[in-house]
Amino acid sequence: MRKTISLISIVLGAALLVFAIALPTYVVPKGKVLPLDVVSTTSTEPVEARLLDSGALAKGKPVGDNKNRPECKGDDKEVSCFILKDVEIQTQKFTTAQEPSDKKQLTLEVGQTVFRTDKSEPDNLLSATIDRVTLDRKTQMPVTDPVSSLNLAPPKGKDAEGYTPPEFVRKGLQYQFPMGADRKSYPYFDAQTLTTNPIDFVDEGEQGGEKIYTFEQTIDPTPLYEAQKKYLESDGSLTAAEEGVLASLKLTFPAKVWGLKDDEIRNPKKSKDKDEESEAGPDVEMERYYTVNRKISIEPETGAIVNGAEEIWMFYAQDEEEAKEIAKPENRERELANPKRTAMYLPAQWDEKSKEGQMVTAKEGLSTIKTMGTTVPIIAGLLGLFLLFVGLWLQRAPRKS
């Protein structure tokens, strides 16, 4: 009987030791995969922003106190007359897991809205997008099949029936960093320019009692029209909503409306109406440029994003050279103080509820990793050593005659 108990103790002890070693070195790394039940909502703080009111522009109706300015009277009101300088804007993002999802991949659907807080629904909505991307659950990187889609202008009414946005192959992170993230640069996808650029590690800190890594990315002024047009037309058709998105990315007005002096006009368009041209100057086409500085903080073990900030600026320029000139620090400061070309300036920062909620999710994942990678192996190892000791002691202990 003693021999049997001794053998069982040794076998169980050895098995527990193997299990204790295998958990942190093999099982836990293999088990670091994205969960299939992802659901999250994040919002930014309401913040004072700059905004070109497209509705007011279309009606020729200056906003706020601009109507009292000399350049905002008459027929050829300047674009600056329709730019709000202190409008409050907020964003919200809702993320859910969708099909196809299985043991190897996870599809995320992310709906994002940008809206004014001084108006009620639906008049407050500035933009709405629906993004779908399928991630490898182990690497957290986008897969090539199924491909991604980005609905830049969700259609309404009859246009919405059977509508499927164009698809594309995405490269780079966006909603999740790799589990066990390093202090290095990662490729990051930008949904405005539809490009992937490095996002660099800049700092290590703490949030909610846990270690966090912060990454930063700056995208210099980039024209939006061609990139978004190429994507939206890739399926061979454009909805009315998509045409509206593209139309806002290129605007043509007489030089006077842009507030341009003769020596500031770079590429004038010939006007059919010479009399009109003599009064307001030649037509000038400008394209919307986009620049952003984003900071993202993650909990490195889970790769969960726990804080985010984006300083977004969209403005109109005649060409890339002028866009770079406008974006120079001294000119940028002057433009934002007295906007004449700004379509939107939004210094967005996650609110406290979003930061706390994402950190709770990160801590839940971190707790599981620590339990399986540290607590259980220690208990299993200690129990295994104890059983080995008992088994060996029973074998060597003298038997009573």
Disulfide bonds with the S-S distance in Angstrom:
Cys72-Cys81 2.07
